[in-house]
């Protein structure tokens, strides 16, 4: 191992990659991360940075993943500098980074911990593209390069991480300004064809992310507009992956907005777009989106067929072609979506069972999803006439709300509280209503 600070190729990691392409190896890394509950945004470019020696020492998340993939191997045995050597080298050669300089992975790790625990200022910094309202527009002809595209791509990844911690209500306005900046780069910038392709995909994914924040914070018409923007971008750039993602979220939105036939049509369009992508997990999620529409239409047989298809596709396992944005779609999410279907059909036994299993399987750091499944469980128990159990689950949901800023989930808990108030002679219900009142006042 060459311990000099200049880039030195990491031949060991290149050897460990073997015959896999950089993209295939990146998918393997993401899959290993999911196995141990980590979230990393590894792609072919990151693999290239490792193998070129640009990344001297991976951050703690990647270190855990690599040591899970290659048990018993130290950082040095994987071709990296030790953490102490990396820090010592940084201190001896402390130079402020220039606009095109790579950020050291240890600094990336500190940055990530900062924005995951920080307030609005940290959120703005994490999104990277944020600028004050009324700031100068990007001049026409501004040169746009790979570094600018990476900033947009990283904003998308950060929104997905931040959503689980800060919630949509906190993020929406700043993320919206980031999106406007991204589309200014796309519409006013000057770039080559390779940059154009990546920038279109990144801007479209950012539009979907901002649309989701609008959706989860109760701004449904705005969400529909953002998803339409992403779909237009997908169509103009002939990007089936982006098109499938746009239709997927449109189907979810249509279901929540009470437009079940639109939800079914959007899900079916997403399945058609996803056909050439070779991702069974993606098609599984899209089948569940279609099932949700059929459930609201009270077409039980069509709903059951879609659920069965989703389960069969999910059982095929993950694949290298699975989109990065689908990291949330594990067994817990599959069960949660199935619970929603049974609930819409008024079949409370399976609805309650699936919601409870989703809670048990959901990893602790996905606070928002745990709150969602718990709120769903309370509603299902109430639908089944299990008033005391609904009160107990409602109290558990309230305890999770402190860390979640989602208008959608809070609305579910508020609805449960309103429906349970007539039953306050039941101790569990009285406790829930009291806890909810305290949380509301806070």
Buried (B, 14 or more C-beta within 10 A) or exposed (E): BEEEBEBBBBEBBBEBBEEBEBBBBBBBBBBBBBEEEBBBBBBBBBBEBBBEBBBBBBBBBBBBBBBBBBEEBEBEEBBBBBBEBBBBBBEEEEEEEEEEEBEBBBEBBEBBEEBBEBEEEBBBBBBBBBBEEEEEEBEEEBEBBBEBBBBBBBBBBBBBBBBBBBBBBBBBBBBBBBBBBBBBBBEBBEBEEEBBBBBBBBBBBBBBBBBBBBBBBBBBEBBBBBBBBBBEBBEEBEBBBBBBBBBBBBBBBBBBBEBBEBBBBBBBBBBBBBEEBEBBBBBBBBBBBBBBBBBBBEBBEBBBBBBEBBBEBBEEEBBBBBBBBBBBBBEBBBBBBBBBBBBBBEBBEBBBBBBBBBBEBBBEEBBBBBBBBBBBBBBBBBBBEBBBBBBBBBBBBBEBBEBBBBBBBBEBBBBBBEBBEEBBEBEBBBBBBEBBEEBEEE
